[in-house]
Amino acid sequence: RKEYYSFIKTSATAITTSNYYDMKNSGKTSNNKDQKSPICHLRWTNIIKTVELKENSPGLLKSTLGGGDHNDSSQPQQPQQQQQQQQQSSPNTQASLAPPSHKIILNQVSGQAKPGEILALMGPSGSGKTSLLDVLSSRSVYQEGQIYLNHSVITNAPSKIKALKRKIAYIKQQDIFFDHLTVKDQLTYTAFLRMGDDFSKEEKQQEVNKVIQLLRLTKCQDTPIRLVSGGERKRVNIGTELLTNPSIIMLDEPTSGLDSTSAVALIQLLVSLAHDHGKTVVTSIHQPSSAVFHKFDKVLFLVDGCVVYYGTPSDSLVYCDKLALKCPEGYNAADHWMDLLVEDSAIDSDERHDHDDAGAAAAAVNGGIGDEEENVGLVHHAFPISLDRPEKGEDTTSGVTFAKDTTTMPSRSSKTQKVTKDSNTILGKTVLQKVLRRMSTLTVTAPTHLLDETKRKRDEYRFKTTSKAKLINHWDVDAFAQQIEDAFDCCDDNESKASTGVSHDDILEGSEKKFNTSWATQFQVLLHRSLKNSRSAILTSINITKSVALGVLTGLLWLQLPYTEETVPDRGSFLFFAITYWIFDGIFEAIFAFPMERAIIFKERASGSYHLSAYFLSKTLSELPTRLILPSMFWTIAYWMADINPRFEIYLATLGCTLLAVLAGESYGLLCGALVMDFEKAMTIMVVVSLTTMAAGGYYVKNIPDFLVWIKYISPFKPGYEAAQRLVFDRSVPCDGSGILAEYCQEEDGQTSVGTMVSAEQVLKFLGSEGTVGFNIGLLIILVVVPRYLAFLALKGKRGEERS
């Protein structure tokens, strides 16, 4: 046993001499140039994760076409006496089991990922592979279990969890990027954001070039990401994470959508990162080819959230042979495993019909009938393997050993006592140290009802005869978890520190900063990236053509308006139309800003790339120039064609009011998009809000009911329109006999006088203008600032789905 543990430590120590950045030569990491990149041995035991299921209504098909009968007549009904017996045998079932609205995603999952090795998580769809990766990367909550990094328990330790997240590169299945950026742009922005400020610009650029060469991206480095192939896109995703020199690399289905050749090349790259650069690589993969399958160092098979095998790919076939599930000659081992784990629904239906009595017996066992020894004996009757610590001379490559005599396998209680007794003396560990370590792990112990539910879920397979049920029944989760924990106990921190120069505690409790770069650096880089995004998304040829064409057509409709009584309403309508259109344009462009970038925001924030405030400020400021250029082009063309006011300073002032109104409308769009990150819902809400505030904007409705008068003060339409009116009508208007301003053009005898001058204040009173220019501009500024601040708070309160 000592030799076994020594083998683990020796293998882990040997791989620390090389890493991605060639530590021996450069001595750099992403945070400190003088530190070595520590190795990371990741272990986890008895991970339990549940999710709450929402109750679904029967639906139209089941309630109408099905006659409203929700019972499946094809399923055999249990006799009433049998149901009563089950209820009596387990009186505390409802109180002791997990709520019916919860589903178990991970069922006491244990395993480990060693430095210098690549671990593959395999299983059919829905087996829990992605959920396990989310848990191990600290991006998802779980209800029970322990996670260890080297010699530290990180469960229930927020500071250690954050430190672990900074050491993990989590590459999700979807390759999320700004598609218009080139490959080199994406890697460069990532390097400048996530590599420390102690690196110069030249050094960061050198690292980008190294990654491009390592991942064979030289030919496509200047190609927009939207135009590269699937394999190149995946390698860009990996390169984005490698720039931070992570100790642990996790990948979710990296070969999805790739052809077999690209998949083999990608896996070979991961193997190189593990073997040659000392990375701890964990990847989920659905059904690899034979060439890919045998490149993995270890595999962990999952089905229905349960572990059914952990070990080397070659030993997995030996394991199948021991269970009489032999793989045919020349058949792909991965395909054979999938055949075993994917259950035929027709077979399962027949088994339910044939084993009703056996199912009742299982329910009785779960309910507590009989003593504990009988239950243990029933479980061990089908177990042909032993997970005890291997003795000298036994094969330790797979982490499990096969029992020589399956009929004499020890019970769980005796096995646990044996392991506990021996582990007290491993490598000189004292009893006090073990007790203290055990006490530190008791803070997250799950309620008994949750453990009972996981065991009951596994016991559902006990009386089935399918290959999937056989594999679940023959894997001792408790013994395997005990083996992982004992390996944790015998880890010698002093020896590891002497060999690597880095203490286990220092790895997670060092003085690492939350962000590698300063806020100013983050803002500068994000502003540059956002400006490029905005320029490519907003200043397109189609948008420029639209603004110019609309300006010309609007100018033709209001062409060279004479400054007389008859054109007073026309000038007012021009101002309202122009301002209203561009406010709507700003609202419905901004409403998609955050929802469209939601996945990128959550991904980069989860990896600790930048402060949210740096992103938000750079995002809003970067769109100001591009967002205001289009309405400026429109206003310049239409204003002078319509001859609204010949004074140039009035043109500039009205343009400023229009742009402020556009920014106020954009603020409302940003707020709605941050609050409701769903396109359909956000659009619905914004249509209602924008049309209501437009109606209260002072052009359509003059007499608003008192209980709704407050709407006009939160409307972005009204202050811009009112301020522009007061600026345009800056002088008296001559009467022309049209009768528009009849009440002001009549003389004392009641006759209309042509040529009588109507003062600017009388014109504004006729138009119903309210407030001064200063008041309306001040109100616009408030409507620009306050909704944006609320949008920031709303965005800050959002959490990514992967962190829920």
MARZASE-939599 format. One line per 8 residues: number of its first residue (from 1); for each residue x, y, z of C-alpha. Coordinates in steps of 0.5 Angstrom, whole numbers, always signed. Example, Ala and Ser with C-alpha at 12.3 -4.5 7.8 and 13.67 -1.06 7.14 Angstrom:
# MARZASE-939599
1) +25,-9,+16; +27,-2,+14
END
This chain:
# MARZASE-939599
1) +0,+0,+0; +6,+5,+2; +9,+3,-5; +2,+5,-8; +1,+12,-5; +9,+13,-7; +7,+11,-14; +2,+17,-14
9) +6,+22,-11; +12,+20,-15; +8,+21,-22; +5,+27,-20; +12,+30,-18; +15,+28,-24; +11,+32,-29; +12,+39,-25
17) +19,+40,-29; +15,+42,-35; +9,+46,-36; +6,+50,-42; +10,+57,-41; +17,+53,-40; +18,+55,-33; +25,+53,-32
25) +27,+58,-38; +22,+64,-37; +20,+63,-29; +13,+66,-31; +6,+65,-29; +0,+69,-31; +0,+72,-24; +8,+72,-22
33) +14,+72,-26; +18,+69,-20; +13,+63,-18; +12,+56,-21; +6,+53,-24; +3,+49,-18; +1,+42,-20; -7,+40,-18
41) -9,+34,-16; -17,+34,-16; -21,+29,-12; -28,+29,-11; -32,+24,-7; -40,+23,-6; -42,+29,-10; -50,+29,-10
49) -53,+34,-14; -61,+35,-15; -65,+40,-19; -72,+42,-18; -77,+40,-23; -83,+45,-25; -90,+42,-25; -92,+41,-32
57) -99,+41,-34; -102,+35,-38; -103,+39,-44; -108,+39,-50; -106,+32,-52; -106,+29,-46; -112,+32,-43; -117,+32,-49
65) -114,+27,-54; -112,+22,-48; -119,+23,-45; -116,+26,-39; -114,+20,-36; -107,+21,-33; -106,+14,-31; -102,+9,-36
73) -106,+3,-37; -101,+0,-41; -97,-1,-34; -99,-6,-29; -103,-4,-23; -100,-6,-16; -106,-10,-12; -109,-5,-6
81) -106,-10,-1; -99,-9,-4; -99,-2,-4; -102,-2,+3; -96,-6,+5; -91,-2,+2; -94,+4,+6; -94,+1,+12
89) -87,-2,+12; -84,+5,+10; -88,+10,+15; -83,+16,+14; -82,+15,+7; -85,+22,+5; -81,+25,+11; -75,+22,+9
97) -74,+22,+2; -73,+28,-3; -79,+32,-5; -82,+29,-11; -81,+35,-15; -73,+34,-15; -69,+30,-19; -62,+27,-18
105) -57,+29,-23; -51,+26,-19; -51,+20,-15; -46,+20,-10; -40,+21,-16; -33,+20,-14; -27,+20,-18; -20,+24,-19
113) -16,+27,-24; -8,+27,-23; -3,+32,-26; +0,+29,-33; -6,+25,-34; -13,+26,-38; -19,+24,-35; -25,+22,-40
121) -32,+23,-37; -36,+18,-42; -44,+16,-42; -50,+17,-46; -54,+23,-46; -57,+26,-39; -52,+21,-35; -49,+28,-32
129) -42,+29,-35; -43,+36,-36; -47,+37,-29; -40,+34,-26; -36,+39,-30; -40,+45,-27; -39,+42,-20; -32,+41,-21
137) -31,+48,-24; -34,+51,-18; -40,+54,-23; -45,+50,-20; -48,+48,-13; -49,+41,-11; -52,+39,-4; -47,+34,-2
145) -40,+31,-3; -33,+33,-2; -28,+36,-7; -21,+36,-5; -15,+40,-9; -8,+37,-7; -8,+37,+1; -14,+42,+1
153) -21,+41,+2; -25,+47,-2; -32,+45,+0; -36,+50,+4; -29,+55,+3; -31,+61,-1; -24,+64,-1; -21,+57,-4
161) -27,+56,-9; -25,+63,-12; -18,+61,-12; -20,+54,-15; -24,+58,-21; -18,+62,-22; -13,+55,-24; -19,+52,-28
169) -20,+53,-35; -27,+51,-37; -28,+50,-44; -36,+49,-45; -39,+46,-51; -41,+52,-55; -35,+56,-57; -38,+63,-56
177) -34,+69,-59; -35,+76,-62; -35,+73,-69; -33,+79,-73; -26,+79,-69; -20,+75,-72; -17,+69,-69; -11,+74,-67
185) -16,+79,-64; -19,+74,-60; -13,+72,-57; -10,+78,-56; -16,+81,-52; -16,+75,-48; -8,+76,-46; -9,+83,-45
193) -14,+82,-40; -12,+76,-36; -5,+76,-36; -2,+80,-31; +0,+88,-31; +7,+85,-30; +8,+83,-37; +9,+88,-42
201) +5,+89,-48; +11,+86,-52; +11,+80,-48; +4,+79,-48; +4,+79,-56; +9,+74,-55; +5,+69,-51; -1,+70,-56
209) +4,+68,-62; +6,+62,-58; -1,+60,-57; -2,+61,-64; +4,+56,-66; +2,+51,-61; -5,+50,-63; -3,+51,-71
217) -7,+57,-72; -2,+61,-76; -6,+60,-83; -12,+63,-80; -10,+68,-75; -12,+74,-79; -19,+70,-81; -26,+73,-78
225) -28,+67,-73; -34,+66,-76; -31,+64,-83; -26,+59,-79; -28,+51,-79; -31,+48,-73; -24,+45,-71; -20,+51,-71
233) -26,+55,-67; -25,+50,-62; -18,+51,-62; -19,+58,-61; -23,+57,-55; -18,+52,-52; -12,+58,-54; -17,+63,-50
241) -16,+59,-44; -9,+57,-44; -6,+64,-44; -7,+64,-37; -3,+58,-36; -8,+54,-32; -7,+48,-28; -13,+45,-29
249) -17,+44,-36; -24,+42,-37; -27,+41,-43; -35,+39,-45; -36,+35,-51; -30,+38,-55; -30,+34,-61; -38,+35,-62
257) -39,+37,-69; -32,+35,-71; -30,+30,-76; -26,+24,-74; -19,+27,-76; -20,+33,-73; -23,+30,-67; -17,+25,-66
265) -12,+32,-67; -16,+35,-62; -15,+30,-57; -8,+29,-59; -7,+36,-57; -10,+35,-50; -6,+29,-49; +0,+33,-51
273) -2,+39,-46; -3,+33,-40; +3,+29,-42; +8,+34,-44; +6,+40,-40; +4,+37,-34; -4,+40,-34; -9,+36,-31
281) -14,+35,-36; -22,+33,-35; -26,+32,-41; -33,+30,-43; -34,+26,-49; -40,+22,-52; -38,+17,-56; -31,+17,-59
289) -27,+13,-64; -23,+7,-62; -17,+12,-64; -19,+17,-59; -22,+12,-53; -15,+9,-52; -11,+16,-52; -14,+17,-45
297) -11,+16,-39; -17,+14,-35; -24,+14,-36; -30,+15,-32; -37,+12,-34; -43,+15,-32; -50,+13,-33; -56,+16,-30
305) -52,+20,-25; -48,+14,-22; -41,+12,-23; -40,+5,-26; -33,+5,-28; -27,+8,-26; -20,+6,-29; -16,+6,-35
313) -19,+4,-42; -16,-2,-43; -18,-5,-36; -25,-3,-38; -25,-9,-42; -23,-13,-37; -28,-11,-32; -33,-12,-37
321) -31,-19,-38; -31,-20,-31; -38,-19,-31; -40,-23,-37; -41,-17,-42; -35,-19,-46; -33,-14,-52; -34,-17,-59
329) -27,-18,-62; -25,-12,-67; -31,-8,-64; -30,-1,-61; -29,-1,-54; -33,+6,-53; -39,+3,-57; -39,-3,-53
337) -40,+1,-47; -45,+6,-50; -49,-1,-52; -49,-3,-45; -51,+4,-42; -56,+5,-47; -62,+2,-44; -68,-1,-49
345) -74,+2,-47; -78,-4,-49; -74,-9,-45; -75,-4,-39; -82,-5,-40; -82,-12,-40; -78,-13,-34; -83,-8,-30
353) -88,-13,-32; -84,-19,-30; -81,-17,-24; -87,-14,-20; -86,-18,-14; -78,-17,-14; -80,-9,-14; -84,-10,-8
361) -79,-13,-5; -74,-8,-6; -79,-3,-4; -79,-7,+3; -72,-7,+4; -71,+1,+2; -77,+2,+8; -73,-2,+13
369) -75,-9,+13; -70,-14,+16; -64,-12,+19; -58,-8,+16; -54,-15,+15; -59,-17,+11; -59,-11,+7; -52,-11,+6
377) -52,-18,+4; -57,-17,-1; -53,-12,-4; -46,-15,-4; -49,-22,-7; -48,-19,-14; -42,-15,-13; -36,-19,-16
385) -30,-14,-15; -27,-11,-9; -25,-4,-8; -20,-5,-2; -13,-2,-3; -9,-7,-7; -3,-11,-4; +4,-11,-7
393) +4,-14,-13; -3,-13,-15; -5,-8,-21; -6,-1,-19; -7,+2,-26; -15,+2,-26; -16,+4,-19; -20,-3,-18
401) -18,-10,-16; -22,-16,-18; -24,-21,-12; -21,-27,-13; -27,-30,-10; -34,-26,-10; -38,-31,-6; -33,-29,+0
409) -33,-21,-1; -33,-17,+6; -39,-13,+8; -39,-6,+8; -38,-5,+15; -32,-10,+16; -29,-7,+10; -30,+0,+13
417) -27,-2,+19; -21,-5,+16; -19,+1,+12; -20,+6,+18; -16,+2,+22; -10,+2,+17; -11,+9,+15; -9,+11,+21
425) -1,+9,+21; +0,+11,+13; +6,+15,+12; +6,+17,+20; -1,+20,+20; -3,+21,+27; -10,+20,+30; -11,+27,+32
433) -9,+29,+25; -15,+25,+22; -20,+27,+27; -19,+34,+25; -19,+33,+18; -25,+29,+19; -28,+35,+23; -27,+40,+17
441) -31,+36,+12; -37,+35,+17; -40,+42,+15; -43,+40,+9; -46,+33,+11; -52,+32,+7; -59,+31,+11; -60,+23,+12
449) -67,+24,+7; -62,+26,+1; -57,+20,+2; -63,+15,+3; -66,+18,-4; -60,+17,-7; -59,+10,-5; -66,+8,-6
457) -65,+11,-13; -60,+6,-14; -63,+0,-11; -69,+1,-17; -64,-3,-21; -63,-8,-16; -68,-13,-19; -67,-11,-27
465) -63,-16,-31; -61,-11,-37; -53,-9,-38; -54,-2,-35; -57,-4,-29; -52,-10,-28; -46,-5,-28; -50,+0,-23
473) -51,-6,-18; -44,-8,-19; -40,-2,-17; -39,+0,-10; -40,+7,-9; -38,+7,-2; -32,+3,-2; -29,+7,-8
481) -31,+14,-4; -27,+11,+2; -21,+9,-3; -21,+16,-6; -21,+19,+2; -16,+15,+4; -11,+17,-2; -13,+24,+1
489) -11,+22,+8; -4,+19,+6; -2,+25,+2; +5,+28,+5; +5,+36,+4; +12,+36,+7; +14,+32,+1; +10,+35,-4
497) +13,+42,-2; +20,+40,-2; +19,+37,-9; +15,+42,-12; +17,+48,-8; +10,+50,-7; +6,+48,-1; -1,+45,-2
505) -4,+51,+3; +0,+56,-1; -4,+54,-7; -11,+56,-5; -9,+61,+0; -4,+65,-3; -4,+72,-4; -7,+72,-11
513) -11,+78,-13; -18,+77,-16; -16,+80,-22; -10,+80,-26; -10,+87,-29; -12,+93,-26; -19,+96,-27; -16,+102,-32
521) -13,+96,-36; -19,+92,-37; -23,+99,-38; -18,+101,-44; -18,+94,-47; -25,+93,-47; -27,+100,-49; -22,+98,-55
529) -26,+92,-57; -33,+95,-56; -31,+100,-61; -29,+95,-66; -35,+91,-64; -40,+97,-65; -36,+100,-71; -38,+93,-75
537) -45,+92,-72; -47,+99,-73; -43,+103,-78; -45,+98,-83; -46,+101,-90; -54,+99,-90; -55,+103,-84; -51,+109,-87
545) -55,+108,-93; -62,+108,-89; -60,+114,-85; -58,+118,-91; -64,+116,-95; -69,+117,-89; -66,+124,-88; -67,+126,-96
553) -74,+123,-96; -76,+127,-90; -73,+133,-92; -77,+133,-99; -83,+132,-95; -82,+138,-91; -78,+142,-96; -76,+149,-95
561) -82,+151,-90; -83,+158,-90; -83,+162,-83; -90,+163,-83; -97,+162,-79; -99,+156,-84; -92,+152,-83; -92,+153,-75
569) -96,+146,-74; -91,+143,-79; -85,+145,-76; -87,+142,-69; -89,+135,-73; -82,+135,-76; -79,+136,-69; -83,+131,-66
577) -82,+126,-72; -75,+126,-72; -74,+126,-65; -79,+120,-64; -76,+116,-70; -69,+116,-67; -71,+115,-60; -74,+109,-62
585) -68,+107,-66; -64,+108,-60; -69,+104,-55; -70,+98,-60; -62,+97,-61; -60,+98,-54; -65,+93,-52; -61,+87,-55
593) -54,+89,-53; -54,+85,-46; -58,+79,-48; -54,+78,-55; -47,+78,-51; -50,+75,-44; -47,+68,-46; -40,+72,-47
601) -41,+76,-41; -42,+70,-36; -37,+66,-39; -31,+72,-38; -34,+74,-32; -34,+67,-29; -27,+66,-31; -25,+73,-27
609) -23,+77,-33; -25,+83,-31; -30,+88,-27; -37,+88,-29; -36,+96,-28; -31,+96,-33; -35,+92,-38; -41,+96,-37
617) -38,+103,-38; -34,+101,-44; -40,+98,-47; -44,+104,-46; -38,+109,-48; -36,+105,-54; -43,+106,-57; -44,+113,-56
625) -40,+115,-62; -43,+110,-67; -50,+111,-64; -50,+118,-65; -47,+119,-72; -53,+116,-76; -58,+121,-73; -53,+127,-74
633) -53,+125,-81; -60,+125,-81; -61,+131,-78; -56,+135,-82; -59,+133,-88; -67,+134,-86; -66,+140,-82; -63,+144,-88
641) -67,+141,-93; -73,+143,-89; -70,+150,-87; -73,+149,-80; -69,+155,-77; -63,+159,-81; -59,+160,-75; -53,+155,-75
649) -53,+155,-67; -60,+153,-67; -58,+147,-71; -53,+145,-66; -57,+146,-60; -63,+142,-63; -58,+137,-66; -55,+136,-58
657) -63,+136,-56; -64,+130,-61; -58,+126,-59; -59,+127,-51; -66,+124,-53; -63,+119,-57; -59,+117,-51; -64,+117,-46
665) -68,+112,-50; -62,+108,-51; -62,+108,-43; -69,+105,-43; -67,+100,-48; -61,+98,-44; -65,+98,-37; -70,+93,-40
673) -65,+89,-43; -61,+88,-37; -67,+86,-33; -70,+82,-38; -65,+78,-42; -70,+75,-46; -71,+78,-53; -79,+76,-53
681) -81,+79,-46; -76,+85,-47; -79,+87,-53; -86,+86,-51; -85,+90,-45; -81,+96,-48; -87,+96,-54; -92,+98,-48
689) -87,+103,-44; -85,+106,-51; -91,+107,-54; -94,+110,-47; -89,+115,-46; -89,+117,-53; -97,+118,-53; -95,+122,-46
697) -90,+126,-50; -94,+133,-51; -96,+132,-58; -102,+127,-58; -105,+128,-51; -105,+135,-48; -109,+134,-42; -107,+128,-39
705) -111,+125,-33; -108,+127,-26; -106,+120,-24; -102,+119,-30; -99,+126,-30; -92,+123,-28; -91,+119,-34; -89,+125,-38
713) -83,+126,-33; -80,+120,-35; -82,+120,-42; -75,+121,-46; -80,+124,-52; -83,+130,-48; -76,+134,-46; -73,+133,-52
721) -79,+135,-56; -80,+141,-52; -73,+143,-52; -73,+143,-59; -79,+147,-60; -77,+153,-55; -70,+153,-59; -73,+153,-66
729) -79,+158,-65; -74,+164,-63; -77,+170,-66; -84,+172,-68; -88,+169,-73; -92,+173,-79; -100,+172,-80; -102,+169,-87
737) -109,+169,-86; -109,+161,-86; -113,+162,-79; -108,+157,-75; -106,+162,-70; -113,+166,-71; -114,+168,-64; -107,+171,-64
745) -108,+174,-71; -114,+178,-70; -115,+185,-69; -119,+189,-64; -125,+189,-69; -125,+181,-70; -122,+181,-77; -116,+177,-78
753) -110,+182,-80; -105,+179,-85; -98,+181,-83; -99,+181,-76; -93,+178,-72; -95,+173,-67; -89,+173,-61; -85,+167,-60
761) -88,+166,-53; -95,+166,-56; -93,+160,-61; -90,+156,-56; -97,+157,-52; -101,+155,-58; -96,+149,-59; -97,+147,-51
769) -90,+147,-50; -88,+146,-42; -81,+148,-38; -75,+152,-40; -70,+149,-45; -65,+148,-39; -70,+144,-35; -72,+140,-41
777) -64,+139,-42; -63,+137,-34; -69,+132,-35; -66,+129,-41; -59,+128,-37; -63,+125,-31; -66,+120,-36; -59,+118,-39
785) -56,+117,-32; -61,+114,-28; -63,+108,-32; -56,+106,-34; -54,+106,-27; -60,+102,-25; -58,+97,-31; -51,+96,-28
793) -55,+94,-22; -59,+89,-25; -54,+86,-29; -49,+86,-23; -55,+82,-20; -55,+77,-26; -52,+70,-25; -50,+66,-31
801) -54,+59,-32; -47,+55,-31; -47,+58,-24; -54,+57,-21
END
